[in-house]
């Protein structure tokens, strides 16, 4: 459901579309990184490698890297969605009222994704604890659930708001 744009594209609005796509591409890329790391941990990365990573807290230790990247990634997506909900979506509603149903869906997506991000954070926070095998399984499931929800959300958002976003002039910059 793409609403017609209310005006003609302008350089500032087009820059916002470019930035939105750049951020979404970064989210997609980083989600792939943490999913691959989770798969290695779930596949039984040798315990001595896991312990060595935890002992040294080295950024290259696979378990530590997974934990830190998951937490950093989740915080980033939470922040990105918070800015969209508080600044971008109201501006889009004002600029093109026909986008109301699209924005409603995007806000509902944000709520679902927020819960999934919380699940990933909780599982990642438990890495290195006494319940390691179960935590690994929960983390892999949480990341796969996040990917299943987040990737279609990003695509839907880009397809449905880019034309209007390219026409906006009233956003702070």
ABEGO torsion letter per residue (X at the ends): XBBBBABBBBAAAAAAAAAAAAAAAAAAAAAAAAAAAAAAAAAGBBAAAAAAAAAAGBAABAAAAAAAAAAAAAAAAAAAAAAAAAAAAAAAAAABAAAAAAAAAAAAAAAAAAAAAAAAAAAAAABGBAAAAAAAAAAAAAAAAAAAAAAAAAAAAAAAAAAAAAABAABBX
